[in-house]
Amino acid sequence: MRLASLTALTLVALAIGACGGKNDAADAEATVSSAIKGIAAGDAAKVCAKLTPAAKNRVLVALRNNPVGPDIRAKTCEEALTKLHASLTQAQKNVLVDGEVGDAKVKGDKASVHVVGAGMEVRLQKRNDTWLITGGFL
């Protein structure tokens, strides 16, 4: 079951599916780190607020069609991530709780950030001076 939940995170990362300014890189890293910490803490609203509408939809689809873990059926991003959090073991939450990320690679209004320990390469786009996750999350 532990492997299935961690694999679910990886599947969502695949389903959601390079240099800029220093502040942009730090802001992109902070966005991803905050979202990862939010998953560990069960703060689905915080996490979903950092996703584009298309990324939220991909989360729903990926978790609903999870071939290696429990299918998570939900109508909203918040509901899906609340259920995902409930399915994670404490060990999995411990991996995510620090929200450790690698250096952002920024190119214009797009960025990617590697999530240490989770094997995710999260993609972001800057919209209205805010970095939002567009893909690779979970």
C-alpha positions in Angstrom: 0.0 0.0 0.0 2.9 2.4 0.8 4.4 1.8 -2.6 1.0 2.3 -4.3 0.5 5.7 -2.7 4.0 6.9 -3.6 3.5 5.5 -7.1 0.3 7.5 -7.2 2.3 10.6 -6.5 4.6 9.8 -9.4 1.7 9.1 -11.7 0.2 12.4 -11.0 3.5 14.0 -11.7 3.7 12.4 -15.1 0.1 13.3 -15.9 0.3 16.9 -15.0 2.5 17.3 -17.1 16.5 27.6 -19.0 17.8 30.5 -16.8 16.0 33.6 -15.4 16.4 36.1 -12.6 17.4 35.2 -9.0 14.0 36.3 -7.5 12.1 34.3 -10.1 14.1 31.2 -9.3 13.6 31.6 -5.6 9.9 32.3 -6.0 9.4 29.2 -8.3 11.2 27.1 -5.7 9.1 28.5 -2.9 5.9 27.7 -4.8 6.8 24.1 -5.3 8.2 23.7 -1.8 5.1 25.1 -0.3 2.9 22.8 -2.3 4.9 19.7 -1.3 4.7 20.7 2.4 1.0 21.2 1.9 0.6 17.7 0.7 2.5 16.4 3.7 0.3 18.5 6.1 -3.0 17.7 4.4 -3.6 21.4 3.4 -5.3 20.6 0.1 -6.6 24.2 -0.3 -3.1 25.6 -0.1 -1.8 23.1 -2.7 -4.7 23.5 -5.1 -4.2 27.3 -5.0 -0.8 26.8 -6.5 -2.1 24.8 -9.5 -3.4 26.1 -12.8 -7.0 25.0 -13.6 -5.6 22.5 -16.2 -3.2 21.1 -13.6 -6.0 20.7 -11.1 -8.0 18.7 -13.7 -5.0 16.5 -14.5 -4.7 15.7 -10.7 -8.3 14.5 -10.7 -7.8 12.3 -13.8 -4.5 10.8 -12.7 -5.8 9.9 -9.2 -9.0 8.5 -10.6 -7.2 6.2 -13.0 -4.4 5.1 -10.8 -3.2 1.6 -12.0 -1.0 0.9 -9.0 -2.8 2.2 -6.0 -6.3 3.0 -4.8 -8.4 4.9 -7.3 -9.3 8.3 -5.8 -12.5 9.6 -7.0 -13.2 13.3 -6.4 -15.0 16.2 -7.8 -12.5 18.9 -6.8 -8.8 19.3 -6.5 -9.2 19.8 -2.7 -11.2 16.6 -2.3 -8.7 14.6 -4.3 -5.7 15.8 -2.4 -7.4 15.4 0.9 -8.0 11.7 0.0 -4.5 11.4 -1.3 -3.1 12.7 2.0 -5.2 10.2 3.9 -3.7 7.4 1.8 -0.1 8.3 2.5 1.9 6.5 5.2 3.7 8.5 7.8 7.0 7.6 6.1 5.8 9.1 2.9 4.6 12.2 4.6 8.0 12.5 6.3 9.7 12.5 2.9 7.5 15.4 1.8 7.3 17.4 5.0 10.5 19.4 4.4 9.4 20.4 0.9 13.0 20.1 -0.2 13.5 21.2 -3.8 16.5 21.6 -6.1 17.5 24.8 -8.0 14.8 26.2 -10.3 15.6 26.4 -14.0 13.9 29.5 -15.3 13.4 30.7 -18.9 11.1 33.7 -19.3 7.7 32.9 -17.7 8.4 29.2 -17.4 10.3 27.2 -14.9 11.0 23.7 -13.7 11.9 22.6 -10.1 13.1 19.2 -9.0 11.5 17.8 -5.9 14.2 16.0 -3.9 13.3 12.6 -2.6 10.1 12.3 -4.7 11.5 12.1 -8.2 9.3 14.9 -9.5 10.2 17.6 -12.0 7.5 20.2 -11.5 6.8 22.7 -14.3 5.6 26.2 -13.6 4.4 29.2 -15.4 4.4 32.8 -14.1 1.0 34.4 -14.4 0.2 37.9 -13.1 3.6 37.9 -11.2 2.7 34.6 -9.5 4.3 31.2 -10.2 1.7 28.5 -10.7 2.3 24.8 -11.2 1.3 23.6 -14.6 2.6 20.0 -14.6 4.8 17.3 -13.2 3.2 17.7 -9.8 2.6 14.7 -7.6 
